[in-house]
């Protein structure tokens, strides 16, 4: 499936756009085709960068040309979150997420290897549907988890082909530099959020002389080696975010739970869910504690959109009256997140007892919310059959301009502690702190937006110790009740 003709045949079978099969590019000469609000093409790269003359694959890229060509600064590369999100869908077909920066920059993004139009990781849908949903509670469940991950990985390899074993972030970063060369650019500017920051960090390690400016917003800390620490920090920021939500509801008169003890409401619902006594009035089916925590996690991504619906949801659950669920979990036949993730993270777990101790520690730091659903970032890789080609390591970056690191007070997907650790690892980095919560600070706060855009256009970093004050929701969003947010299992802004 990795020759050009067979890949294009697969693209047709998957009803992918024709630009995915564009001719191979030489440096500075790409064949662009109309694509959403912009244009799209592809770059041919090796499947295995350690064997550059071996099998090839196409990486789909998209571009929104600068709207003011006379004041064009260059290319702003925007790696998507996830891993597994499509940059073309998000930034080219969507087209308005960073519209103000488009005046001075060509906005370029991609579907990285293993994602959608670039050799998507695909698996049997019925096997994906049987994925364990809960943290292993017994030794047998732990062993069943290892067996399931091994079987799923083998199935995904069989359906995806050779690229399955080469979807690590280091390979993706080398693809990115091939894209830069094909664009004919000596340097790139970057804005990345969530998993996109890991792509940026590793690009800065390997190609520091190619960086003009870099904003790393809501950072992954790929230097973290302990699965216990990973689960603890994500759980701590879920607890902190929920506490901010409860305090906001107490002081906000139009919060649906105003006048009630929000923590007590939550504790009651969570206890009922753990005992198997909580029914979702919207479906009539039992609602598990894991599902309830997942709804809380999703609400904390975007307070301005999701806090009012989440408060309404908790109120309805307590009263037993129907209300929109805060999550939807459709069965998907793609599995890019797990495949990429498990080639980047090597979690050493001695046995079930050690894994259980990590959950116990999470409950200590998060007495209300107990355990972040992102525990699955650890458990989903136990027994996974692919080689960890890009294991965790502390960053080694030198020779770049100052890098702007942006963090929130609490962030359920990329905790504050991770961002501080990354800032400490990058020499001459500048930390910009948003005193509110949420994920992807550029999108959450006008102050952060302005600071980021000023830096990218002028190269002036904010002064050290700059804080942007929180702006809390004051009115429900217009579509709060008609469009519940989708459940995300990825680090996506």
N, C-alpha and C positions, 0 to 999 in steps of 0.2 A: 504493500500500500504506500510505500515511501518513494517509489519512482514518480516522476512528474506525471506520466500518463495515468498510472493507477491511482495516484492521490487525487487527480482531477476527476477521475471516474467516481471515486468515493465521495468527492465534494458534490457532484451532481446527484448521487444517490441520497445524500443528506440534505439536498436542496440548499446548499451553501451558495453565496453570491459568486459570480463568475470571476470577480477580481482575485479570488483565492488562487486562481490558476494562471495568474499573469506570468509573463515570461521572466526568466531569471534575469536579475539586474546586474549590471556592472557598476562600479563606483560612480555616483553622480548621475546615473541614467536609469530612472525607474519609469515603467509604463503605468500611468495612472488612469483609473476609470471612475466615473461618477459613483458616489457612494453616500447616501443620506445627504447631509448638508455639506459634505466635502468630497474627498476622493480617496480611493483605496488602491493598493497594489500588494505585492508580496516580494520577499527576498528569500533566495535559496540558501540554505545553510546545511552543514553536516549534521546527521543524526547524532553522531558521536564526535565531539570536537577533538578528542584525542586521536581520531583517524579522519582527518579532514578530506581525504580522497575517497572515503567510503560512501555509503548510502546518503542520499540527500533528502531534505524535506523543505516545504515552503512555510514561511512565517508571514501571516497576513498582517498588514499594517494599514493604518488610516491617517488621513491628514485633513485638517481644517486650515487652509491658507490664511495668513494674516490679513485682516480687513483693511489695514493701513500700510500698504507695501512700502511707502516712502519712509515710514518710521519703524520698519521691521527690524527687530533686534536679532532674531535667529529662530531656532527651533526650541520649543518647550516640549520636552518629552514627558508624558504623563503615564507612568506604569499603573495599571489597574490594581485594585485590591484583590482579596481572595485568600490564598491563591485560587485561581479558577475563573475569575471574572473576565469578561471580554472588554478590552479597552476600546474596540471598535464600536460595540454596542453602546458603551457608556459615554464615550467622548466624541464620537463621530456621528453615529446614528442618533444619539441623544442630543449632543451638540451644544448644550447651554450650561454645563456644569461650571465651566471656568471661562465664560464668554468674555469677561472684561479683559482678560489676558490675551485674547485673540487679536486685539488691535495691534499689538507689537510682536506677536509670535505666531509662527505656524504651530498649531497644536498637533502633535503626533502621538499616537498610541498604537497598541497592537493586541493581537491575541497571542499570548506567549505559547511556546511549545506545550502541547498537551491540552490546550484550551480551544474549544469551539472550532474556528476555521483553520487552526494550526495543529492538525493531528490530534484531535480531541481524544482524551482517555474515555473509553466506552466500556461498559460492563453489562452483564445480564441484569435486566430490570428486576426480575423476580428475586435474584440473589441480593441486590441492593435493598429491596423491600424488607429483607429479613435481618437487616443490620440491628445489632443490639442497641437499645435506646437508653438503658440505664447503666449507672456505674455498677461493676460486678459486686454482688453482695455475698457471694460464696466462692469457695475454691473451685467448684464445678463451673460456675458462671465465668470465672477467670479463664479456665482452660477452654471453655467453649468459645470465649472471645478470641483467644489466640488461634484456635482452629478456624473460626469464621474469617478472620483477617487474612489468613494464609490462603483459604479457598477463594475469597473475593479477589485478592491480588492476582492469583493465577488466572482467574477468569478474565480480569481486566487486561492482563498481558496478552491473552489469546485473542481478545477482540480488538485490541489497539495496535498490536504489532511492535516492532523493535523500539519505537520511540518511547514506549512505556518505561523502559529502563534508563531513559536519559531526559527526564523532565525536571531535573534538579535546577535550582536557581542559578548556580554557576553557569550551567549550559545556557540558560535563558539570558544571562548577562552577556555572554559571548555573542549570542544572537543579536542582542541590542546594539553591540558595537558594530556588527555587520550592517545593521540597519543604518546606523550613523554614517558608515562609509558609503552605503548606497545612496544616501541622501546628499552626499558630497559636503558634509559639514565637518569642520575641524573640531568644534565644541558643541556641547548640548547644555541647555538649562533644563532643570528638572523640578516638577512638583509631584510628589508621591505621598499617598496616605496609606496607612495600615500595611498590608503585605507589600504594597508598592515601595515602602521604605526599605524593605530588605533588598529588593532589586537595586534600589539606589545605593544603599550602603556597600553592596558588593561590587557595583559598578565603580564606585569611588575607590575601592581597594585595588581593582584590576586596571582601571583606566583613569587615574586621577588627573592626568594632563588633558583629558577630554571634557572636563567639567568646567563650565562657565559659572553656574550658580546652581544651588541645590536646596530645596525645601523638603525636609523629612517630617511629615505631620502624622502624629499618632503612630509611634514607632514600634516595630518588632525588635526584640532584643535577641538576636541569634547567638549571642554569647552565653545564654542561659543553658546549662547542662542538666540541671536537676528537674525531673518531672514533678517532684513534690513542690519545688519552688514555683514552677509554672502554674500548677493548680492553685497554690496558696495565693499568688498575686492576682490571678484573675478573679478568684473568689472574694478577695479583699476589696477589689474595686467594684464588684457587683454589690457588695454590702454597702460600700460608701455611696455609690450611686443611688441605691434604694433609700438610704437615710436622707440624702438630699431631696429625693422625691417626697418622702414622708413629711419633711420639714416644710417644703414648698406647699404641699396640700394643706398643712395646718395654717399657714399664713395667707392662703389664696382663697378668697371667699367663694369663687365660682368653681373651685375644684369639686368634683362629684362626691368626694369623701371628706369635704371640709366639715369640721366639727366632730369628727370621729378620730379615734386613736388608730392611725393608719398601720402602725407596726403591729398592734393587737389584731387588727383585721387580717393582715397578712399571716401572722403566726397561726391564727385559727384556721385559715384556709389551707395553709401548708400542712398543719397537723392532720387535718381531715384528709388531705390528699395522700399523705404518707400512710394513713390507716385504711385507705381504699374507700373512704366515705364521702369523697367530693365528686359530685356529678356536674358535668358541663351542661347548663340549661339550654345552650344553643344546639346541642346534639343529642342530649339524653345519655351520653356515654360517660364512663368514669374519666376523671382528669387526674393524671398522675402528678406526683410531686415534681418529677423531672420536667413534665410539660409545663407546669405552673412556673417553675424557675426559668424555663425558656421564654415564656411570655414576659417575665420581668426583665430578662436580658435584652430582649428586642426593644422593649419600651425605653431602655436606658441609652440606646444608640442615638436617638433623636428626640430630646425632650420637647422641642418646639412642635413636633408633629404627634408625638406618641404618649405624652404624659396624661393629657385629658382622656383619650380613649382607654388607657390602662387603668386610670382611676375608675372610670365607668365600668370597665370589665370586672374589677375587684368588687365593686358595689353590687353588680349583677350576680356574681358568683356567691356572694354572701347571702343575697336575697333569694337566690334560686330562680331569677328571671332571665330570659334570653338577652344576650348582648353579643356583639361581634367578638369573635376570638381574636386575640392579638397575634396569632401565628397561623400559618398554613404550611403544610409539609407535603408538597406533591412528590410522587415517586419520579425520579429522574434516571435516565439511562447514561448520563455522563457522570464521571467521578474524578474530575480533574483535581479538586481540592486534596483529597486523600492521597492521590498518587504523587503530586508535587510535594506535599507536606512531608510525606514519609521518606522522601529521598533527601530531605534537608534536616531532619531531626532524629537523633539517635538517643532514645530514652532507655536507660539502663534500670530495669526493675528486677530485683532478685526473685521475688515471689509475690503471691497474693497478699501476704501479711504486710509487706512493705507498701504495696499499692493501697491497701486499706488504711494504713497509717497516714498516707497523704490526704485521704478524704477526711480523716479525723482532724488533722491539722487545719484543713480548710474550714471545718465547722467551728473551730475555735476562733478564727479571725472573722468569721461571718456568721454570727449567732442567729440572724434572722433568715438570710438567704441561703446559708449553709454551704452550697457548692455551685461553682460556675459550670454551666453546661459545656464550657470549653475544656472540661476534663477530657473530652473526646479527642482533643488534639494530642493527648498522650496515649489514651487507650486504643485509638484507631490505628496506631502504628505498631502495636505489640503483635509480633508474628507476621507482619507485612513482608512479603517475599523479596522486594526489590532492595538492591544495595543502597545504603545511605551514602550517596556520592558527595554530598555537601554538608558534612556534619557541623555542629555548632562550633563556633570559635569566636574569640574576642576580635573586634575589628582592628585592622592594621591599615590606617589611612594616613597618607602624607602627600603633600604637594597639591592639595585642592585649595580653592578659595574657601573662605569661611562658610560653613554649612549651617543653615538655620533649622534647628530642631524645635518642633512645636508640640506641646502637650496640654492635656486638660487636667483638672484637679482629680477627677476620677474618669476612667475610661474602661468600660467592661470588656472591650476587645483587645486593647493594647494599654495595659495599666500604666499609671503615672511612673511607677518604679522602673518599668522598662525604658521609658523615655529618658529618665535621668541617667540610667546606666549607659544608654547609647551616647548621650551628650558627653559623658565622662570619657568614653572610648574614642571620641573624634576630636583631635587637637584643633583648637581655635574655633570650635563650634559655638553657636550662640543659642541659648535656650529661651524661647518665647512661651510664656505660661498663660493659659486661659483658665480663669478661676471658676469656670462653670464645668459642666460635665457633658458627655456625649462622645461620639467617635468621628474623627475627621474634623479638626477644629476650624479649618478654613471655611467650612460650610456652616458652622454653628454660630459664628460670632463676627460682627462687622469690623470690630477692632482687629481681630486676627486677619481677616480678609485684607484689610488695608495694609497692615504690616507686611504680609506675605507679598502682596502685589508691588509694594514699594521696593522691597528687596530684589525681587526678580527683575524689575525694570531698571533700577538704579545701582544695584549691588551694595546699597547701604543696609547694613544689618541694624535691627533695633538695638538700643543700648542694653548692656547686660542687666539682668534682673527685671526685664520688662514684663509686666502683667497686664492682661486684658480682662476687665471686669466681666463677671457673668451677667447675662441678660435672661431672666427667667420668663417662661411662658405666662402670658396674661389673659389670653383668649383661646378657646379651642380653635384648631385649624379648620378651614371650611369643609374639608372632606373627612373629618375625623371619624365619623361613624359609618361612612360609606365605603371606605377603602382601608381595611385593616392591613398593617404592614406585614410583608412576607417574613417568614422565619429565615434567618441566615445561619449557615453553619460555617461561615468563612469570615476572615478578617477583611471586611469590605466597608469602605466609607460610604 
